[in-house]
């Protein structure tokens, strides 16, 4: 169970959070902010017949760069090996 938790925490910090930040940065570059997105989602839910095309058709890639991948891999292995010593 401890190994699963470490794996999930490492993935969350090394993959998910950077990906979310890239998405937020790109959306802000397009002038989209959280309030705008929420307002649009609520409007679409009220009238699903008048769906608007997505203002962000090209979201950032979900893959990490080579260096980020290596860093995440090294961090995962370090935590994995550290957890087996207990």
C-alpha positions as CSV (number, residue, x, y, z in Angstrom):
1,X,0.0,0.0,0.0
2,X,2.9,2.3,0.8
3,X,4.4,1.8,-2.6
4,X,1.1,2.6,-4.3
5,X,0.8,5.9,-2.4
6,X,4.4,6.9,-3.2
7,X,3.8,6.1,-6.9
8,X,0.6,8.1,-7.0
9,X,2.2,11.1,-5.2
10,X,5.2,11.0,-7.5
11,X,3.0,10.9,-10.6
12,X,0.8,13.7,-9.3
13,X,3.7,16.0,-8.6
14,X,5.9,15.1,-11.6
15,X,3.2,14.7,-14.3
16,X,-0.2,16.0,-13.3
17,X,0.7,19.3,-11.7
18,X,3.1,20.4,-14.5
19,X,0.5,19.4,-17.1
20,X,-2.2,21.4,-15.3
21,X,0.1,24.4,-15.1
22,X,0.9,24.3,-18.8
23,X,-2.8,24.1,-19.6
24,X,-3.5,27.1,-17.3
25,X,-0.7,29.1,-18.8
26,X,-1.9,28.4,-22.4
27,X,-5.5,29.3,-21.5
28,X,-4.4,32.5,-19.9
29,X,-2.5,33.3,-23.0
30,X,-5.7,32.9,-24.9
31,X,-7.5,35.2,-22.4
32,X,-9.4,32.4,-20.6
33,X,-9.6,32.5,-16.9
34,X,-11.4,30.2,-14.4
35,X,-14.4,32.4,-14.1
36,X,-14.8,32.6,-17.9
37,X,-14.6,28.8,-18.2
38,X,-17.1,28.2,-15.4
39,X,-19.6,30.8,-16.9
40,X,-19.3,29.2,-20.3
41,X,-19.8,25.7,-18.9
42,X,-23.0,26.8,-17.1
43,X,-24.3,28.5,-20.2
44,X,-23.7,25.3,-22.2
45,X,-25.5,23.2,-19.6
46,X,-28.5,25.5,-19.8
47,X,-28.8,25.3,-23.5
48,X,-27.1,22.2,-24.8
49,X,-28.7,22.7,-28.2
50,X,-26.5,25.8,-28.8
51,X,-23.1,24.3,-28.0
52,X,-20.2,26.5,-28.8
53,X,-16.9,25.2,-30.3
54,X,-14.1,24.9,-27.8
55,X,-12.0,28.1,-27.5
56,X,-9.0,25.9,-26.8
57,X,-8.9,23.2,-29.5
58,X,-5.1,22.8,-29.1
59,X,-4.4,22.1,-25.5
60,X,-0.8,21.5,-24.4
61,X,0.7,18.0,-24.9
62,X,0.3,15.9,-21.9
63,X,3.8,14.3,-22.3
64,X,6.8,15.6,-20.4
65,X,10.0,16.8,-21.9
66,X,12.9,14.5,-21.9
67,X,14.5,16.2,-18.9
68,X,11.2,16.3,-16.9
69,X,10.6,12.6,-17.7
70,X,14.1,11.7,-16.5
71,X,13.6,13.8,-13.3
72,X,10.3,12.1,-12.6
73,X,11.7,8.7,-13.3
74,X,14.7,9.3,-11.0
75,X,12.4,10.7,-8.2
76,X,10.1,7.7,-8.5
77,X,13.0,5.2,-8.3
78,X,14.6,7.0,-5.4
79,X,11.3,6.9,-3.4
80,X,10.7,3.3,-4.5
81,X,14.1,2.2,-3.3
82,X,13.8,4.2,-0.1
83,X,10.5,2.6,0.7
84,X,12.0,-0.9,0.5
85,X,14.5,-0.2,3.2
86,X,11.9,0.2,6.0
